[in-house]
């Protein structure tokens, strides 16, 4: 994490959720795709914090 702001970077999100691929799209939105899901599980957020929250939400809704 960037210690000056205490907010996670995209790399922090990737380390926290190793089963997800994360990237920044052309329009600047942040995306994550969960490995081995059918149909593909994809979430998006405005920044790494929002993306992390979206991933947590998806995992919370689909926990088994």
N, CA, C and O atoms as a GROMACS GRO file, in nm:
protein
  256
    1UNK      N    1   0.083  -0.118   0.000
    1UNK     CA    2   0.000   0.000   0.000
    1UNK      C    3   0.087   0.123   0.000
    1UNK      O    4   0.199   0.122   0.052
    2UNK      N    5   0.035   0.228  -0.058
    2UNK     CA    6   0.103   0.356  -0.055
    2UNK      C    7   0.089   0.412   0.086
    2UNK      O    8  -0.021   0.452   0.126
    3UNK      N    9   0.196   0.414   0.162
    3UNK     CA   10   0.189   0.451   0.303
    3UNK      C   11   0.149   0.597   0.324
    3UNK      O   12   0.098   0.630   0.431
    4UNK      N   13   0.169   0.685   0.226
    4UNK     CA   14   0.132   0.825   0.244
    4UNK      C   15  -0.018   0.844   0.241
    4UNK      O   16  -0.069   0.938   0.303
    5UNK      N   17  -0.093   0.758   0.171
    5UNK     CA   18  -0.238   0.772   0.164
    5UNK      C   19  -0.310   0.656   0.231
    5UNK      O   20  -0.430   0.666   0.260
    6UNK      N   21  -0.241   0.547   0.256
    6UNK     CA   22  -0.297   0.426   0.317
    6UNK      C   23  -0.407   0.364   0.231
    6UNK      O   24  -0.486   0.284   0.281
    7UNK      N   25  -0.413   0.400   0.104
    7UNK     CA   26  -0.508   0.337   0.011
    7UNK      C   27  -0.432   0.238  -0.074
    7UNK      O   28  -0.317   0.261  -0.110
    8UNK      N   29  -0.497   0.126  -0.108
    8UNK     CA   30  -0.427   0.023  -0.184
    8UNK      C   31  -0.402   0.065  -0.329
    8UNK      O   32  -0.479   0.141  -0.389
    9UNK      N   33  -0.294   0.014  -0.383
    9UNK     CA   34  -0.265   0.030  -0.525
    9UNK      C   35  -0.325  -0.089  -0.598
    9UNK      O   36  -0.374  -0.182  -0.535
   10UNK      N   37  -0.322  -0.085  -0.729
   10UNK     CA   38  -0.372  -0.198  -0.807
   10UNK      C   39  -0.290  -0.323  -0.776
   10UNK      O   40  -0.343  -0.434  -0.774
   11UNK      N   41  -0.161  -0.306  -0.753
   11UNK     CA   42  -0.075  -0.420  -0.720
   11UNK      C   43  -0.113  -0.479  -0.584
   11UNK      O   44  -0.106  -0.601  -0.566
   12UNK      N   45  -0.152  -0.394  -0.490
   12UNK     CA   46  -0.198  -0.444  -0.360
   12UNK      C   47  -0.324  -0.528  -0.376
   12UNK      O   48  -0.338  -0.633  -0.313
   13UNK      N   49  -0.416  -0.481  -0.459
   13UNK     CA   50  -0.540  -0.556  -0.483
   13UNK      C   51  -0.507  -0.691  -0.546
   13UNK      O   52  -0.565  -0.793  -0.508
   14UNK      N   53  -0.415  -0.692  -0.641
   14UNK     CA   54  -0.375  -0.817  -0.707
   14UNK      C   55  -0.315  -0.916  -0.606
   14UNK      O   56  -0.340  -1.036  -0.615
   15UNK      N   57  -0.236  -0.867  -0.512
   15UNK     CA   58  -0.178  -0.954  -0.409
   15UNK      C   59  -0.285  -1.005  -0.312
   15UNK      O   60  -0.279  -1.119  -0.267
   16UNK      N   61  -0.381  -0.920  -0.280
   16UNK     CA   62  -0.486  -0.959  -0.186
   16UNK      C   63  -0.580  -1.062  -0.246
   16UNK      O   64  -0.636  -1.146  -0.175
   17UNK      N   65  -0.599  -1.057  -0.379
   17UNK     CA   66  -0.692  -1.147  -0.448
   17UNK      C   67  -0.619  -1.220  -0.561
   17UNK      O   68  -0.637  -1.185  -0.678
   18UNK      N   69  -0.538  -1.319  -0.528
   18UNK     CA   70  -0.456  -1.386  -0.631
   18UNK      C   71  -0.537  -1.464  -0.734
   18UNK      O   72  -0.483  -1.499  -0.839
   19UNK      N   73  -0.663  -1.492  -0.707
   19UNK     CA   74  -0.745  -1.564  -0.806
   19UNK      C   75  -0.812  -1.469  -0.906
   19UNK      O   76  -0.895  -1.511  -0.986
   20UNK      N   77  -0.775  -1.344  -0.901
   20UNK     CA   78  -0.831  -1.244  -0.990
   20UNK      C   79  -0.719  -1.180  -1.073
   20UNK      O   80  -0.610  -1.154  -1.022
   21UNK      N   81  -0.747  -1.155  -1.202
   21UNK     CA   82  -0.659  -1.073  -1.286
   21UNK      C   83  -0.711  -0.931  -1.276
   21UNK      O   84  -0.831  -0.908  -1.290
   22UNK      N   85  -0.623  -0.836  -1.253
   22UNK     CA   86  -0.665  -0.695  -1.242
   22UNK      C   87  -0.590  -0.612  -1.346
   22UNK      O   88  -0.474  -0.641  -1.378
   23UNK      N   89  -0.657  -0.510  -1.398
   23UNK     CA   90  -0.595  -0.421  -1.495
   23UNK      C   91  -0.673  -0.291  -1.503
   23UNK      O   92  -0.785  -0.280  -1.453
   24UNK      N   93  -0.611  -0.192  -1.568
   24UNK     CA   94  -0.675  -0.064  -1.594
   24UNK      C   95  -0.714  -0.063  -1.740
   24UNK      O   96  -0.631  -0.089  -1.827
   25UNK      N   97  -0.842  -0.033  -1.767
   25UNK     CA   98  -0.892  -0.029  -1.903
   25UNK      C   99  -0.856   0.102  -1.974
   25UNK      O  100  -0.799   0.193  -1.914
   26UNK      N  101  -0.892   0.108  -2.100
   26UNK     CA  102  -0.860   0.224  -2.183
   26UNK      C  103  -0.920   0.352  -2.126
   26UNK      O  104  -0.855   0.457  -2.129
   27UNK      N  105  -1.041   0.345  -2.077
   27UNK     CA  106  -1.110   0.464  -2.026
   27UNK      C  107  -1.068   0.500  -1.882
   27UNK      O  108  -1.121   0.594  -1.824
   28UNK      N  109  -0.975   0.424  -1.825
   28UNK     CA  110  -0.927   0.453  -1.690
   28UNK      C  111  -1.000   0.378  -1.580
   28UNK      O  112  -0.963   0.389  -1.464
   29UNK      N  113  -1.103   0.302  -1.616
   29UNK     CA  114  -1.169   0.219  -1.515
   29UNK      C  115  -1.079   0.101  -1.480
   29UNK      O  116  -1.001   0.054  -1.563
   30UNK      N  117  -1.091   0.054  -1.358
   30UNK     CA  118  -1.015  -0.062  -1.310
   30UNK      C  119  -1.104  -0.185  -1.320
   30UNK      O  120  -1.221  -0.181  -1.283
   31UNK      N  121  -1.048  -0.294  -1.370
   31UNK     CA  122  -1.123  -0.417  -1.392
   31UNK      C  123  -1.056  -0.534  -1.321
   31UNK      O  124  -0.936  -0.534  -1.296
   32UNK      N  125  -1.139  -0.634  -1.289
   32UNK     CA  126  -1.088  -0.760  -1.234
   32UNK      C  127  -1.172  -0.874  -1.291
   32UNK      O  128  -1.294  -0.862  -1.305
   33UNK      N  129  -1.105  -0.984  -1.324
   33UNK     CA  130  -1.172  -1.103  -1.376
   33UNK      C  131  -1.127  -1.222  -1.292
   33UNK      O  132  -1.007  -1.244  -1.271
   34UNK      N  133  -1.224  -1.297  -1.244
   34UNK     CA  134  -1.194  -1.414  -1.159
   34UNK      C  135  -1.156  -1.532  -1.246
   34UNK      O  136  -1.222  -1.560  -1.346
   35UNK      N  137  -1.050  -1.599  -1.210
   35UNK     CA  138  -1.004  -1.717  -1.283
   35UNK      C  139  -1.108  -1.828  -1.277
   35UNK      O  140  -1.176  -1.846  -1.176
   36UNK      N  141  -1.121  -1.901  -1.385
   36UNK     CA  142  -1.199  -2.025  -1.393
   36UNK      C  143  -1.344  -2.009  -1.349
   36UNK      O  144  -1.394  -2.092  -1.273
   37UNK      N  145  -1.410  -1.905  -1.396
   37UNK     CA  146  -1.554  -1.891  -1.372
   37UNK      C  147  -1.626  -1.896  -1.505
   37UNK      O  148  -1.575  -1.849  -1.606
   38UNK      N  149  -1.745  -1.954  -1.503
   38UNK     CA  150  -1.826  -1.961  -1.624
   38UNK      C  151  -1.970  -1.936  -1.585
   38UNK      O  152  -2.028  -2.014  -1.508
   39UNK      N  153  -2.030  -1.831  -1.636
   39UNK     CA  154  -1.973  -1.732  -1.726
   39UNK      C  155  -1.866  -1.650  -1.654
   39UNK      O  156  -1.860  -1.650  -1.531
   40UNK      N  157  -1.782  -1.581  -1.728
   40UNK     CA  158  -1.672  -1.506  -1.666
   40UNK      C  159  -1.724  -1.405  -1.564
   40UNK      O  160  -1.818  -1.330  -1.592
   41UNK      N  161  -1.662  -1.403  -1.448
   41UNK     CA  162  -1.695  -1.305  -1.345
   41UNK      C  163  -1.603  -1.185  -1.364
   41UNK      O  164  -1.481  -1.197  -1.350
   42UNK      N  165  -1.661  -1.071  -1.395
   42UNK     CA  166  -1.585  -0.948  -1.416
   42UNK      C  167  -1.649  -0.838  -1.334
   42UNK      O  168  -1.771  -0.820  -1.337
   43UNK      N  169  -1.567  -0.763  -1.262
   43UNK     CA  170  -1.615  -0.647  -1.187
   43UNK      C  171  -1.530  -0.528  -1.228
   43UNK      O  172  -1.420  -0.544  -1.281
   44UNK      N  173  -1.582  -0.408  -1.201
   44UNK     CA  174  -1.506  -0.288  -1.234
   44UNK      C  175  -1.527  -0.184  -1.125
   44UNK      O  176  -1.627  -0.185  -1.054
   45UNK      N  177  -1.429  -0.095  -1.114
   45UNK     CA  178  -1.436   0.013  -1.015
   45UNK      C  179  -1.365   0.136  -1.066
   45UNK      O  180  -1.288   0.130  -1.162
   46UNK      N  181  -1.390   0.247  -1.002
   46UNK     CA  182  -1.330   0.374  -1.043
   46UNK      C  183  -1.184   0.385  -1.005
   46UNK      O  184  -1.107   0.457  -1.069
   47UNK      N  185  -1.144   0.312  -0.900
   47UNK     CA  186  -1.006   0.317  -0.852
   47UNK      C  187  -0.980   0.185  -0.779
   47UNK      O  188  -1.071   0.103  -0.764
   48UNK      N  189  -0.856   0.162  -0.733
   48UNK     CA  190  -0.826   0.036  -0.667
   48UNK      C  191  -0.912   0.008  -0.542
   48UNK      O  192  -0.946  -0.107  -0.516
   49UNK      N  193  -0.948   0.111  -0.467
   49UNK     CA  194  -1.031   0.093  -0.349
   49UNK      C  195  -1.168   0.042  -0.390
   49UNK      O  196  -1.220  -0.053  -0.332
   50UNK      N  197  -1.228   0.107  -0.489
   50UNK     CA  198  -1.359   0.066  -0.539
   50UNK      C  199  -1.352  -0.075  -0.598
   50UNK      O  200  -1.443  -0.155  -0.577
   51UNK      N  201  -1.246  -0.104  -0.671
   51UNK     CA  202  -1.231  -0.238  -0.730
   51UNK      C  203  -1.222  -0.344  -0.620
   51UNK      O  204  -1.286  -0.449  -0.630
   52UNK      N  205  -1.145  -0.318  -0.518
   52UNK     CA  206  -1.133  -0.411  -0.405
   52UNK      C  207  -1.270  -0.435  -0.342
   52UNK      O  208  -1.305  -0.548  -0.309
   53UNK      N  209  -1.348  -0.329  -0.324
   53UNK     CA  210  -1.482  -0.342  -0.267
   53UNK      C  211  -1.573  -0.424  -0.357
   53UNK      O  212  -1.653  -0.503  -0.308
   54UNK      N  213  -1.562  -0.405  -0.487
   54UNK     CA  214  -1.644  -0.481  -0.582
   54UNK      C  215  -1.608  -0.630  -0.579
   54UNK      O  216  -1.695  -0.716  -0.585
   55UNK      N  217  -1.478  -0.660  -0.569
   55UNK     CA  218  -1.434  -0.800  -0.560
   55UNK      C  219  -1.488  -0.862  -0.431
   55UNK      O  220  -1.541  -0.973  -0.432
   56UNK      N  221  -1.474  -0.791  -0.320
   56UNK     CA  222  -1.524  -0.842  -0.192
   56UNK      C  223  -1.674  -0.866  -0.198
   56UNK      O  224  -1.724  -0.966  -0.147
   57UNK      N  225  -1.746  -0.774  -0.261
   57UNK     CA  226  -1.890  -0.790  -0.277
   57UNK      C  227  -1.925  -0.912  -0.359
   57UNK      O  228  -2.015  -0.988  -0.323
   58UNK      N  229  -1.855  -0.932  -0.469
   58UNK     CA  230  -1.881  -1.049  -0.555
   58UNK      C  231  -1.854  -1.177  -0.476
   58UNK      O  232  -1.934  -1.270  -0.479
   59UNK      N  233  -1.741  -1.181  -0.406
   59UNK     CA  234  -1.708  -1.301  -0.330
   59UNK      C  235  -1.808  -1.324  -0.217
   59UNK      O  236  -1.839  -1.439  -0.185
   60UNK      N  237  -1.858  -1.218  -0.156
   60UNK     CA  238  -1.957  -1.232  -0.050
   60UNK      C  239  -2.089  -1.285  -0.101
   60UNK      O  240  -2.155  -1.364  -0.033
   61UNK      N  241  -2.128  -1.244  -0.220
   61UNK     CA  242  -2.254  -1.289  -0.279
   61UNK      C  243  -2.246  -1.433  -0.328
   61UNK      O  244  -2.348  -1.502  -0.333
   62UNK      N  245  -2.127  -1.479  -0.364
   62UNK     CA  246  -2.114  -1.612  -0.422
   62UNK      C  247  -2.045  -1.712  -0.330
   62UNK      O  248  -2.011  -1.822  -0.373
   63UNK      N  249  -2.024  -1.675  -0.204
   63UNK     CA  250  -1.959  -1.767  -0.109
   63UNK      C  251  -2.040  -1.894  -0.093
   63UNK      O  252  -2.163  -1.890  -0.085
   64UNK      N  253  -1.971  -2.004  -0.088
   64UNK     CA  254  -2.037  -2.135  -0.075
   64UNK      C  255  -1.997  -2.205   0.049
   64UNK      O  256  -2.043  -2.316   0.076
   0.00000   0.00000   0.00000
